[in-house]
Amino acid sequence: SYERLLLFSILFSFAASNVGLTQIIALAVPFLVVIYPLVIVFVILSLFDRAIGWRKSIYQCAMALTLVFSLIDGLHAAGLSNAAMHAILVSYIPFYEVMMGWVCPAIVGALVGLGVSLFQTAPATVEET
């Protein structure tokens, strides 16, 4: 109801105002580190939508691999990552050291999705009469 929504909004605003800007930013950074790569990959793939067309597997594979690496980056930004795993990823994944380790997996995912789509048949188009 409207009253509950208003009460929730007031309580959230009260809590957020008492936390402080630095704490809000510190809490938001891990979420943004996870979300931004997904949005960037989706926008770039959308630019090539005419070429991609019906091949949903390109979107699915690219977004899946991007999600995995952006989640790892988000955990690292939150301070919840394992130092040994971080060292391995820095040494083997290009751009991982600058928190862009999702770029190569996104490209690999798109290429894998393209390969998968080559074995699928295109959906029949409906002709307008």
C-alpha positions as CSV (number, residue, x, y, z in Angstrom):
1,S,0.0,0.0,0.0
2,Y,1.0,3.6,-0.3
3,E,1.5,4.0,3.5
4,R,3.9,1.1,3.6
5,L,5.9,2.3,0.6
6,L,6.1,5.8,2.1
7,L,7.2,4.4,5.5
8,F,9.9,2.2,3.8
9,S,11.1,5.2,1.8
10,I,11.3,7.4,4.9
11,L,13.2,4.7,6.9
12,F,15.6,4.0,4.0
13,S,16.3,7.7,3.6
14,F,16.9,8.1,7.3
15,A,19.3,5.2,7.4
16,A,21.1,6.3,4.3
17,S,21.5,9.9,5.7
18,N,23.0,8.6,8.9
19,V,25.5,6.2,7.2
20,G,27.4,9.0,5.4
21,L,28.5,9.4,1.9
22,T,31.8,7.5,2.2
23,Q,30.1,4.5,3.6
24,I,27.4,4.6,0.9
25,I,30.2,4.7,-1.8
26,A,32.1,1.9,-0.1
27,L,28.9,-0.2,-0.1
28,A,28.0,0.7,-3.7
29,V,31.4,0.0,-5.3
30,P,31.3,-3.8,-5.3
31,F,27.8,-3.8,-6.8
32,L,28.8,-1.3,-9.5
33,V,31.9,-3.4,-10.3
34,V,29.6,-6.3,-10.9
35,I,26.9,-4.5,-12.9
36,Y,29.0,-2.2,-15.1
37,P,30.8,-4.9,-17.2
38,L,27.4,-6.6,-17.8
39,V,25.9,-3.4,-19.1
40,I,28.9,-2.6,-21.2
41,V,28.9,-6.0,-22.9
42,F,25.2,-5.8,-23.4
43,V,25.4,-2.4,-25.0
44,I,28.3,-3.4,-27.3
45,L,26.5,-6.5,-28.4
46,S,23.3,-4.5,-29.0
47,L,25.3,-2.3,-31.4
48,F,25.8,-5.4,-33.5
49,D,22.3,-6.6,-33.2
50,R,21.7,-6.6,-37.0
51,A,24.7,-8.9,-37.5
52,I,23.9,-11.0,-34.5
53,G,20.2,-11.3,-35.3
54,W,18.5,-14.4,-33.9
55,R,21.7,-15.8,-32.4
56,K,20.7,-15.6,-28.7
57,S,23.6,-17.9,-27.8
58,I,26.1,-15.1,-28.5
59,Y,24.4,-12.9,-25.9
60,Q,24.0,-15.7,-23.4
61,C,27.6,-17.0,-23.5
62,A,29.1,-13.5,-23.5
63,M,27.0,-12.4,-20.6
64,A,27.6,-15.6,-18.6
65,L,31.3,-15.4,-18.8
66,T,31.2,-11.7,-18.1
67,L,29.1,-12.3,-15.0
68,V,31.5,-14.9,-13.6
69,F,34.5,-12.5,-13.9
70,S,32.6,-9.4,-12.8
71,L,31.4,-11.3,-9.7
72,I,35.0,-12.2,-8.9
73,D,36.0,-8.6,-9.4
74,G,33.1,-7.5,-7.2
75,L,34.2,-9.8,-4.4
76,H,37.7,-8.5,-4.7
77,A,36.4,-4.9,-4.5
78,A,34.5,-5.8,-1.4
79,G,37.6,-7.3,0.1
80,L,36.3,-10.8,0.1
81,S,38.7,-12.4,-2.4
82,N,41.3,-15.0,-1.8
83,A,44.9,-13.6,-2.3
84,A,46.1,-16.8,-4.0
85,M,43.2,-16.9,-6.5
86,H,43.7,-13.1,-7.1
87,A,47.4,-13.7,-7.9
88,I,46.6,-16.5,-10.3
89,L,44.0,-14.4,-12.1
90,V,46.4,-11.5,-12.4
91,S,49.0,-13.7,-13.9
92,Y,46.8,-15.5,-16.4
93,I,43.9,-13.2,-17.3
94,P,44.7,-10.1,-19.4
95,F,43.6,-6.8,-18.0
96,Y,42.6,-8.4,-14.7
97,E,45.1,-6.2,-12.7
98,V,43.2,-3.1,-13.8
99,M,39.8,-4.6,-12.9
100,M,39.0,-5.3,-16.6
101,G,39.5,-9.0,-16.5
102,W,36.0,-9.5,-17.9
103,V,37.0,-8.2,-21.4
104,C,38.7,-11.3,-22.8
105,P,36.1,-13.7,-21.3
106,A,33.4,-11.6,-22.8
107,I,35.0,-11.9,-26.2
108,V,35.6,-15.6,-25.8
109,G,32.0,-16.0,-24.7
110,A,30.7,-14.2,-27.7
111,L,32.9,-16.4,-30.0
112,V,31.7,-19.6,-28.2
113,G,28.1,-18.4,-28.6
114,L,28.8,-17.8,-32.3
115,G,30.1,-21.3,-32.6
116,V,27.1,-22.7,-30.8
117,S,24.8,-20.7,-33.1
118,L,26.4,-22.2,-36.2
119,F,25.0,-25.6,-35.2
120,Q,21.5,-24.2,-34.6
121,T,18.9,-23.5,-37.3
122,A,17.6,-20.0,-37.8
123,P,13.9,-19.6,-36.8
124,A,11.4,-19.4,-39.6
125,T,10.4,-15.9,-40.4
126,V,6.8,-15.0,-40.7
127,E,6.0,-13.2,-43.9
128,E,3.4,-10.5,-43.8
129,T,0.5,-10.8,-46.2
